[in-house]
């Protein structure tokens, strides 16, 4: 039982980590795609197209927000109106050349934010936030059925093992009871266990011993 619980815990841990990595990769992919799609609009200063693009990404399932920040820290486009000041990243003034992430909060909810450079950081940074509770719900919805199936198989295995063990030990307990009766002088009840295994051999030996003892007792009584 303890081993089964340990297996379930290990499966839950590694499966959750693997799925979390997939979620992180998805967030990076979204931010990178937004960066690639918006680079032309930012360079041409096409505000309408950029706003429409940001709004599209901001409506993706599980996405809390998306916005673009230039190298000076100014917000070029955002899916949130008005833009929350607590989200503004002061590092946007730096030339970021690789994707990274941070954990922040929006309206009291935790957000996993992924940042991707815009044209190798020359034009600024793309920020995409994903609701943490949505990520956790997705992870639980995926992991818990797997863990539940493993737990079900474990309990079925334990139940089957218990049943088979009980079935296997029942004849031995019956033989023990018969041997106890014989030791007390109760020699009338024959051993009725019939099988071709070792238990059957033991039962036949016990029956021969009972019959021999009974015959000996009869002879002694006659004398």
C-alpha positions in Angstrom: 0.0 0.0 0.0 2.8 2.4 1.0 4.6 1.5 -2.2 1.5 2.3 -4.3 1.1 5.7 -2.6 4.7 6.4 -3.3 4.2 5.5 -7.0 1.2 7.7 -7.3 3.1 10.6 -5.7 6.0 10.1 -8.1 3.7 9.9 -11.1 1.9 13.1 -10.0 5.1 15.0 -9.5 6.8 14.1 -12.8 3.5 14.4 -14.8 2.8 17.8 -13.3 6.3 19.0 -14.0 6.1 17.8 -17.6 2.8 19.5 -18.2 4.1 22.7 -16.5 7.0 22.7 -19.0 4.5 22.3 -21.9 2.5 25.3 -20.5 5.7 27.3 -20.3 6.6 26.4 -23.9 3.1 27.3 -25.0 3.5 30.7 -23.4 6.9 31.3 -25.0 5.4 30.3 -28.3 2.5 32.7 -28.0 4.9 35.6 -27.0 7.3 34.7 -29.8 4.5 34.5 -32.4 3.1 37.9 -31.2 6.6 39.4 -31.4 7.1 38.1 -35.0 3.6 39.3 -36.0 3.9 42.7 -34.5 7.4 43.7 -35.5 6.3 45.1 -38.8 3.4 47.1 -37.3 5.7 48.5 -34.6 8.4 49.5 -37.1 5.7 51.2 -39.4 3.9 52.6 -36.3 0.7 51.1 -37.5 -1.3 51.6 -34.3 -4.7 50.3 -35.6 -3.3 47.0 -36.9 -1.1 46.7 -33.7 -4.1 47.2 -31.4 -6.2 44.7 -33.4 -3.4 42.1 -33.2 -2.9 42.7 -29.4 -6.6 42.4 -28.8 -6.6 39.1 -30.7 -3.9 37.6 -28.6 -5.5 39.0 -25.4 -8.6 36.9 -26.1 -6.8 33.6 -26.3 -7.9 31.0 -23.9 -6.2 31.4 -20.5 -4.4 34.6 -21.5 -4.8 37.4 -19.0 -3.3 40.2 -21.1 -0.8 41.0 -23.8 1.0 44.3 -24.3 4.1 45.7 -26.1 6.6 48.0 -24.4 9.2 49.9 -26.2 12.9 50.2 -25.1 12.1 53.4 -23.2 9.3 51.7 -21.2 6.4 53.3 -23.0 3.4 51.1 -23.7 2.8 50.9 -27.5 -0.2 48.6 -27.4 -2.2 46.7 -24.8 -5.2 44.4 -24.5 -6.1 46.0 -21.2 -7.8 49.4 -21.0 -6.8 51.2 -19.0 -3.4 49.7 -18.6 -2.7 48.7 -15.0 0.3 50.5 -13.7 1.4 47.5 -11.6 2.1 45.5 -14.8 4.5 48.0 -16.2 8.0 46.4 -16.3 10.8 48.9 -15.8 13.2 46.5 -17.5 11.5 47.3 -20.8 14.1 50.0 -21.2 16.8 47.4 -21.5 17.6 45.6 -24.8 16.2 42.2 -24.1 17.4 39.6 -26.6 15.9 36.4 -25.2 12.6 35.3 -23.8 12.2 35.2 -20.0 9.4 35.1 -17.5 8.2 36.5 -14.2 5.3 36.1 -11.8 3.1 39.1 -11.2 -0.4 39.9 -10.0 -3.4 41.4 -11.7 -6.7 42.2 -9.9 -5.6 40.0 -7.0 -4.9 37.0 -9.2 -1.5 35.5 -9.9 -0.2 35.8 -13.5 2.6 33.9 -15.2 4.1 36.4 -17.6 6.4 35.6 -20.5 8.4 38.3 -22.2 9.9 38.0 -25.7 12.2 40.5 -27.5 10.8 42.5 -30.4 13.2 42.4 -33.3 16.0 41.2 -31.0 15.1 43.8 -28.5 15.7 46.7 -31.0 12.0 47.7 -30.9 11.1 46.7 -27.4 9.5 43.7 -25.6 6.3 41.7 -26.0 4.6 40.7 -22.7 2.0 37.9 -22.5 0.4 37.0 -19.2 -1.4 33.7 -18.4 -3.7 33.3 -15.5 -2.0 31.0 -12.9 -5.2 29.5 -11.6 -6.2 28.6 -15.2 -2.9 26.9 -15.7 -3.3 25.0 -12.4 -6.9 23.9 -13.3 -5.7 22.6 -16.7 -2.9 20.7 -14.9 -5.3 19.2 -12.4 -7.8 18.3 -15.1 -5.0 16.4 -16.9 -3.1 14.9 -14.0 -5.9 13.9 -11.7 -7.6 11.4 -14.1 -4.2 9.7 -14.7 -3.5 9.5 -10.9 -7.1 8.3 -10.3 -6.7 5.6 -12.9 -3.4 4.5 -11.3 -5.0 4.5 -7.8 -8.0 2.5 -9.1 -5.6 -0.1 -10.6 -3.7 -0.1 -7.3 -6.8 -0.7 -5.2 -8.1 -3.4 -7.6 -4.7 -5.1 -7.4 -4.8 -4.9 -3.6 -8.3 -6.3 -3.5 -7.5 -9.1 -6.0 -4.3 -10.0 -4.0 -6.3 -10.1 -0.8 -9.0 -12.3 -2.3 -6.5 -14.7 -3.9 -4.5 -14.8 -0.6 -7.6 -15.5 1.4 -8.6 -18.2 -1.1 -5.2 -19.8 -0.9 -4.9 -19.8 2.9 -8.4 -21.0 3.6 -7.6 -24.8 3.0 -4.5 -24.4 5.3 -6.7 -22.9 8.0 -9.1 -25.7 7.6 -6.3 -28.3 7.9 -5.1 -26.5 11.0 -8.6 -26.8 12.5 -8.8 -30.5 11.7 -5.4 -31.1 13.1 -6.5 -29.4 16.3 -9.6 -31.6 16.5 -7.4 -34.7 16.0 -5.1 -33.6 18.8 -8.1 -33.4 21.1 -9.2 -36.9 20.2 -12.0 -36.0 17.8 -11.3 -38.6 15.1 -14.7 -39.0 13.5 -14.6 -36.1 11.1 -12.8 -37.0 7.9 -10.5 -34.6 6.0 -12.6 -33.5 3.0 -10.1 -31.3 1.2 -9.6 -32.5 -2.4 -6.9 -30.9 -4.5 -3.9 -31.9 -6.5 -1.4 -29.4 -5.0 0.7 -29.5 -1.9 -2.3 -28.7 0.3 -4.1 -31.8 -1.1 -1.1 -34.0 -0.3 -1.0 -32.6 3.2 -4.8 -33.2 3.6 -4.4 -36.8 2.4 -1.5 -37.4 4.8 -3.6 -36.0 7.6 -6.6 -38.2 6.6 -4.4 -41.3 6.7 -3.1 -40.3 10.1 -6.6 -39.7 11.4 -7.8 -43.1 10.0 -4.8 -44.8 11.6 -5.3 -43.2 14.9 -9.0 -44.1 14.9 -8.3 -47.7 14.0 -5.7 -47.9 16.8 -8.2 -46.4 19.3 -10.8 -49.0 18.2 -8.3 -51.8 18.7 -7.4 -50.5 22.1 -11.0 -50.2 23.2 -11.6 -53.8 22.1 -8.7 -55.1 24.1 
